[in-house]
Amino acid sequence: MKKIIFATALLSVCSLLQAEIVKVYAAASLTNAMNDIAKIYQKQYPQKNIVAVFGASSALAKQVESGASSDIFFSADVDWMNYLINKKMITANKTEALLSNQLVAISPQSLNIIFKAEPSFNFGSSFKGYLCTGQMESVPAGKYAKQSLIKLNWLDSLKGRIVGTDDVRSTLAFVERGECAVGIVYKTDALISKKVKIIGIFPEASHHPIIYPIALTKQGEKNLDAIQFEKFIKSSPQAKSIFQKYGFNIQK
């Protein structure tokens, strides 16, 4: 009997040792949703070990390119996913456009700023101080913001007043603290904060579609636990419900 108990215990230990860590590199705007999804998943599969790294998709893609250990890449735009495909870090036909989002302007709750998404509206004169958004040449939220500001003919009038941040959550923090009077973030980021309010929504036609593609990296394709977790993110009712809870739109 003792030998049977010992053998059973040994098998349990071995199964735990065989469970690989799954490293997920995900856009900062996915922080709350992905943390919730990981908790539910690990409750169902206690032996699984999910480690999430959040940041600007641009910074994360560069880390993956540099050899950082990553199994799943979940980007806030298609460009950075394509960047890793071109770098042979991700297999092209294994990406999936999973979510979409909206681009909004926010301000601290205490301010009353008028916003009209029209080229004829002088947005720069509607508020004092700075406008924060992601770095416009790399961070997806900043890239979308630049496209909209150009489309609405507002960019030139805001020169010298735009603060580029490392990622969309940094933008949110700047506005929450009142260091920026206006921020351009995703709708999902604005909804998680009680310190800011949405003052306007940028027309979808003013920027490229805000799509969140997900894919296994070449490393992740060899990790059975990563394959299982990616499937859970993409197709489980629990994950879908969490994404919708935070304001994301499911692509299919």
N, C-alpha and C positions, 0 to 999 in steps of 0.2 A: 504493500500500500504506500509506504514511504517513497519507494522508487517511482511509483506512478505519479504521486504528488510532485516529486522533484522534477520529473520529466515534463509535467504540465506547466510548472512554473518556468522551466527552462525554455519551453516553446513560447511562452508569453513574452519573456525577456527578449528572445530572438526576434519575435515579430515586431517589437518596439524598436529594436536596433535596426531592423530592415526598413522601417518607415523613413523615407527621405524628407528632408526639409523642402518645402515648396516656397520659393522666393518670388513674390509678385511685385513687379515694378508698375505702379499705377499713378495716373495723373492726380495732382493734389485735390482737384474737385471731387474725386471719388473717395476721399478719405473716410467719411462717415459711413457711406454705403458699404464699402469694402470691409471695413472693420466689423460692421454688423453681420455681413455675409460670412466672414471668416469665423466669427463666434458661433453662429448657427451650425456651420459645417463641422467645426471642431467638437461641438456638443454631440453631433451625430457620429463623428469618427474621432474619439478622444486620442487615438494613437497618431493622428495626423498633426503635422507641425507646419502651420502657415506663418510665414514672415512677410509682412508687407512693407514696402519702401515707397513713400509718397514724395512727389515733387513735380516740377514742371516737366512735361513730356520731353522737351528738348534736352534738359539736363539728364533725365533718366536714359534717354536713347544714347547719349554720349557715353554714359557709364557702361551701358551694355556693350557698345562698340569697343570700349576700352578693356573689356574682358571681365566686367563685374558679374558675379554669379547671379543669374536671373533665369527663371523658368517661364514666367508669363509676363508679357508686356501689354499694358492696357492704356492706350494713348487717348489724349483729348483732341487729337486731330489726325487726319489721314497722312499728312506730310511726314510726320516723324515715324509712323509705321513704315511708310515707303522707304524712308531713309535706312532703316534697319534691314529691310528687304534687299535694298541695293548693296548693303554692306555684307550680305549673305549671313546675317544673324537670325533671320526669320524666313520661313518658307512662304512664298507669295500666296499659294492657293490654300493656306491654312489660316488666313486672317478672316475675321468676321466683324462687320459693322454692327455693333450691338445696341448702342444708345445714341440719343441725340439730346441737344440742350438748346437753351436760348441765351442770347446776350442781352444784359440789362445794365442800366445805369443806376447806381445807388448813392445814397448820401446818409449822413448821421440822422437819427430820428429827429433831432432838434432843429434841423434846417428845413426850410421850405423853398425848394428849387424847382423852377419851371422847366419842363422838358417837352419839346415838340420835335419829333423825328422828321424834320423838314429842312431841306437845304436853305430855305429862306429864314429860318430861325437862327438868331445869334446866340448859340449855346454858350459861348465863352463869356458873354456879358451877363448870363443868368446866375452866375455864382462867383464868389471870390475865393482865391487860394488855388490849390493844386487839384489836378485830376490824376488818379492813380490807375494803373492797369499793368498787366504783365509786360515785360520787355517786348517791344513791338517787332523786333526782328527774329525772335526765337520762341518765346513762350506762346503757346496757342491762343490763350485769351487775349494777349496783347496783339497778336497777328490779326485776329478777328476784329478787335477794337480799331486797329489802324485802318482796316478795310472799310469799316463803317464810317469812321471819321472822314476818310477821303471821299466816300460816296456821298456823304451829307455836306461836304464842303466845309467841314469844321476844323480840320487838322491845322491849317495854317494859323488860324486865329488863336489856337491853343499852344503854339510853340513857346517854349520856356516855362510852361506850366504843367507839363506832363511828367509824372514820376513813374519810371519803369521798375517793376518789382520782380522778384525771383519766381513767383508763381501766384496763382489766383488767390490762394489763402492769405498770402502776404498782403495783397491788395485789400482784401476784406479787413484785415487787422488794422491797416493804415486808416481806413475809413471809420472803423469802430472807435479808434482813438481820437478821431477828429483831426488827424494830421493831413488828411486829404478831404476836401469838401465833397468831391465826387469820385466814384470808382466805377470802373467797367469790369464786370465779373459775369459769371454764369448765373442764371436764375437759381440753380440749385444751391449755390454758395450764399446768395442773398437770403434764401429761405431759412437757412440754419441759424441766422443771427437775429437777435432781438434788438440789437443796437443800431441796425441800419434799416433803411426802407428802400424799396424800388421806386425810383422816380420816373422811369421810362423803359420801354423795351425797344431795342434796335430792330428795324425791319429785317426779316430773314433775307430779303433781296439785297441788303446792304453789305453782306459778308458771305464768305463761303459757308456751306452747310457745316454745322457743328456736330461732327460725327465722332463717336468713340469706338475705334476698332480694337479688338483684342486678339492676341495670338500667342501660341507657345513659341518660345525661342528655340533655337536648335538644341540648346542644352535641355530645355523642358520637354522636347519630344522624346527624350530618353528616360524621363522621370515619370513612372506610372502614376505616382501620387499627383504630380502636376497635371497630367492628362485628365485625371478624375476631377480635380478641383476646377480646372477650366470648364469642363463639361457642366459642373454644378453651377458655376457663375452664368453660363450661357443659357442653360435650359431648365433649371429648377424653378418651381413656382415660388419658393422662398426667396431666391435671389431677385426674381422679377418683381415681387411684392416690395422688397426693400428699395430697389431702384425707383419704383414708382412713388414710394413714400417720400423720397427725397426730391422728387420733381423731375426725374429723368424720363424721357420718352423711350419706350422700347421700339427698336427698329423693325421687329417682326414678331 
